[in-house]
Amino acid sequence: PLTEIVHPYLRRLSSSTRAAAHLVELDGTYCVYLARVAPAVTLVSNLQVGTRLPAHATVSGRMLLSGLRDDELVALHARMLREHGAAHLPSLKALVGRAREDRERGYTMGESAFDPGVMSFAAPVRNGTGAVVAAMNVVGPRNLMEDTGDAATFDAIVGQEARDLSATLGYSGR
């Protein structure tokens, strides 16, 4: 299982960024945090293993949604409407458009919708067929994340660990 092999990758991420690092999987309309490594600093993300958040509302969830085909996103959007209601849900057009942009970019980065002042960066983990099976992320206070660098810096750190884990899972492409 992924949770048994991911910890060295997460430890390196947390150590190099001084932020909490997670492995996240898609479960229906939710993203689920399956593994976590936190740095020995006073202020870190309190996202614990087992946390379930609406996938459309998180950076990691967006990365996971970007791994779905458009027809899968259409079906998932209908399920989101049933489970979450339309109040805080993006339109189908916005959901599909954002997933396409995230897929093309190859990572997601942004501020937390749940914790103001907290930022996150996520990259996809792929299996041997190229399917997105998880996301790896780092989460930390905005000032820490900005001090660490820009999206290119995080892609060089988080993206590379995700690509290395993907290679371990048999993925050979980019």
Secondary structure as GFF3:
##gff-version 3
##sequence-region A 1 174
A	DSSP	alpha_helix	2	5	.	.	.	ID=ss1
A	DSSP	alpha_helix	7	17	.	.	.	ID=ss2
A	DSSP	beta_strand	20	27	.	.	.	ID=ss3
A	DSSP	beta_strand	30	37	.	.	.	ID=ss4
A	DSSP	beta_strand	52	54	.	.	.	ID=ss5
A	DSSP	three_ten_helix	55	57	.	.	.	ID=ss6
A	DSSP	alpha_helix	59	65	.	.	.	ID=ss7
A	DSSP	alpha_helix	70	84	.	.	.	ID=ss8
A	DSSP	alpha_helix	92	105	.	.	.	ID=ss9
A	DSSP	beta_strand	108	111	.	.	.	ID=ss10
A	DSSP	beta_strand	118	126	.	.	.	ID=ss11
A	DSSP	beta_strand	132	141	.	.	.	ID=ss12
A	DSSP	alpha_helix	142	148	.	.	.	ID=ss13
A	DSSP	alpha_helix	151	154	.	.	.	ID=ss14
A	DSSP	pi_helix	155	159	.	.	.	ID=ss15
A	DSSP	alpha_helix	160	168	.	.	.	ID=ss16
###
